[in-house]
């Protein structure tokens, strides 16, 4: 087989594709086709298989590796402009996944259940220390409607009251906050090492040299609303949604 040129693939990227850690992108597939010159019917089949793989969110080695690291972490710092999977109720997760063009309908239910179970496993009073900074807009992102959002905010309020959790909302008045532009989770291990998981639309990526994420998170944390006030904002959001339901 011909050697893959460096302009088409990075060595680490090719290794991840070969080991099933990450799916190939459309660019990768076209490079493979150009190099290997398969028959026309094989070419079409390969493109269909890649599209199918990307639409079915089946946890692969990469996802399993992250979940393992998440369970082992002694401290987790999260900053997002929406409610991330780890903090979602089953109903909210179901509503959010149902609207994703990347998740097959058959996978929505199992993935929603997995998120809820993962949340219960990781987030508990005797678990890892959690620092959570969410954009204020999460109070209005009504996936599934007002009732689902109300119950989701109640769950966030319950989490925020745990002794090992610090929770803040980043107000819109804070302006542009770097961390909200590229949301991430920063995992800290018992041996002093840390790793950042950066979320993107199609996939997430790990960054081992993650010292800079400490500074970026701290910037968002300091510009966020103090914890007591953030709890009050959650309470007000829950009350408003409850009143709209009654009305």
C-alpha positions, 0 to 999 in steps of 0.5 A: 500500500502506498505511504500516506502523505503528511499533507493528508494525514497526521501520524497520530490522526491515522493511528486513532482512525486505525484503532477505532478511536475516532471516525475518519472525516470526509477529507480523510475518506477522500484522501484514502480513496485517492490513494487506494483507488477502489472500484466505484461501487466500493467508493460509494459504499465507503462514503455511505458507511462513514456517514452512517457511523457519524450519525450513530452515537455509539460510545467508542474507545474514545468515549469510554476512555473519557468516562473512565477518567471522569470517574477517577477524577478528584476534581472536575471543573466545567464551563459551558454555555449550555447544560452539559451531558453530565448535568442533564436529567434524563428528560432534558437529555432526551429532548436535547438529543432528539434535535441533534442531526448527529444522533440516530432516533434509535440511540436517543433513549439509551443515550439519555438514560446513560447520561442520567445514570452517569450524572448520578454516579459522578455527582454525589456528596461524597464524590469529586469536588465540582466547580461548575460555571454555566452561561446565564442562557441555560435558564432559558434554553428550554429543550423539551418545553418549560416543564422539562426545563423547570425540572432540569433547573431544579436538578441543577439547584440540588447539585449546587447545594451539595457540600463538594460543589461550587456553582456559578452562572456567568451573566450576559452582562459579563460580555465575551468570556473566552471559556464560553466560546470553547466549552471544556471540562478540566479533570484533575487526578489524585496524582496531580495530573490533569487533562482537559476535554474540549467539546466540539460539534462533531467530536471532543478532543483531549489536551494533556498540557492543560495548564492554560485551561486553569487560567481560562476557567478562573477568568470565567469563574471570577466574572461569574455571579457569586454563588449565593446570587447564582442560586437565587437566579436558579430559584427565580428561573424555577419559580417563573417556569412554575408560574407559567405552567400554572397559568 
